[in-house]
């Protein structure tokens, strides 16, 4: 970094206010104040260069890029969680109470009346198992995994890079979500608080983790798609759901180094922002055999499919509704690989008006230690979680040729998800290969 300092000297005279202003992270899709991520030619990675007060971050980055010894220089851009607004916080027909052994319905499959997203999309409905045009057929996928001897993707490690997870009790404030098992977590890290306790203070990360691997057959709450998987909580977003590129890159590398097989990223940077430090971490994940999944972003928060969904070897996910239509929030672009349930209102022209959200157990609004089943979680964040859960199921199933982790397995998982997806009659720019089909994706090869 010493060779860069002389380049910065002309910037010291720039006494104009920084575009980010203030302390901490800037507003959504801005950048961390006074920080430029700089990588020198030949260096293993980037460093954070802190600018003098008054220096303009974009101008400093441009000036640094003129230095022939600088491989790249970019603002430390900020990403935000990719959940779209969905009206009121509670389902008007549901008090949001968690089931327990004393009050749970005696009906087998009671979860199915909320979790339309996991249902079969065709066949005859029963009293305990309805069908849903927007479902991914988790039921038959679960049978495939039981037959493979790995129920619910037993043993597969999924890293959830997010606001943290309510994964353990700590002090008088934090509580483990009652629908997670005490032994289903592997050690993670809090890159926001800089400690070993990546606990959720927002609810987004716990909700995402619930879709991936919430427990089943425990007569509490709902279920997760890969209910036998192990979760690695990696906190890279703060209590407001924001995180900077340098922190996110460290989180990706941590997950890979600690043997995560799938990495879920339900957040997005701004449209067309360059985040090479994150792209480098994603390439590292690919080379080490970790499947990376990211939300495409939501219209209104983003204006185009944006990083990390556009990053190297990342499975980019759009969102669909209960009626099997594209969500009104779901962005279109060449990067889209597949779509998955995100809930919410469909785009105009959809024949179905069904618009329920994605239900999972998570924190009550404004409460860290209390849990409920809110109905305000909609968006590509939720859709990405489905794909991460399915990726874990596919890895544990008999559907792959390459059992040994590595690049070939990453490619095969992505290919399997695309080849078995259900086309919705939309443009590939909108649906990619189509809506994921968990049953087909996990079916054993002949």
C-alpha positions, 0 to 999 in steps of 0.5 A: 500500500505504500506505493499507492500513497503518493498517488493520493496526495493530489486528492488531499486538496479535495475539500468537498464532502464525501458522497457517503457522508457520516459514519458507518454504512451509507444508504442503500447501494451507496458505499462505505464513507472514506473507503476505497478497495485497492488491489495492487498488481500481483497482490493476493487480494485487495486492501481497504484504503481510508481516505482523508476527510473531505476526499471524494470516494469516486474521484479517489477511485478513478485517480487510483485506477490511473496508477499502473501498479493498481489492478483495481480501485473501487468504492467499498459498495454497500449491498442490501437484503433482497426482501420486497415490501409485502403489506402488513406484518401479519396474515389477517387470518393467522395470529402468527402463533407457533405450534407446540406439542400442546397446541399443534394440529393433529393433522399430518402435513399441517404445514402444507396449508401455509407452505404452498411453496413446497407442495406438488404442483399437480396430482390429486389434492388430499385432506392433508396435502393440497397442491399448488401451481407455484409449488416445487414438489418438495414432498417427492424430493424428500422421498428421493432423499429418504431412499438415498439414505440422506433424509433432508440433505443430512450432513450437507453444510449450507452457509447463510451469508445474511443478518445472522441467524437466531441459532443459539441462546446468549445472555438475556436478549438472544434466543434460538428459534424454536424451530431450529435444532440445537445441533444443526449448526456449525460454527460461523462468524460475525463479520459485522460485530467481529466475534464468534456469535453471528446472531440475528438482530433483523429477522431476514437471515433467520427467515432465509435460514428457515426456508433452507433448513428449518426442522420438521416432525417437531410439531413446532412451526413449519419446515425447511426444504433441506431439513437435514442440512447443517447451517453455518451462520455468517453475518455480513449484513447489519441490523438494517440489512446492509453490508459492504463489499469487503465484509461480504468477500471475507464472509464468502472466503470464511464459508469456503475455508470452513467447508460450506458446500452451498453458500446462500446470498440473499442480498444485492449491490446496486445496479451495475456496480463493480465489486471485484473483491466479491467476484474474486471470492466467488471464483475462489468458492467455485475453485474449491467446489462450493455452490453459490446462490444469489437473489436477482434483486427486486424491482424498486430496490434494484433496477437490474439484475445485480451483483452478486447474482451476476458474479462468476458461477453464481446461480442467479434466482428470480421470484415466482408467486403462489399461482406459478407466475413471475413476481411483480418485483422480479427483475429480468436479465441474461444472468437469470438461471432459474426462478423459485418461490418468492411469494407476493403479487404477480406481474400483470397478465398472470391468470392467478391472483394468489399472492401469499408470502413465504412463511417461516418462523423468524423474529417478531418485528422489533423483538430479538428474543420473540418468534412468530410466523410473519407474512411480510417476507416476499422477494428474491431473497426468499427465492434464493433460499429455495434454490440453496435448499434444493442445491443441498438436496441435489448434492445429497441425492443420487442425481449427480455423477460427481460425488467428490466436491470440486468444480465439476460438481458445482457445474453439475448441480447448476446444470441439474437445476436448469435441466429439471426446471419447469418452464412457465412460458416466459422469456428466458430473460424472465424465468431463466430455465424455469421454476425449480422442480425439487422432485425432478432435480433429486430423482436418481439417474437411471 
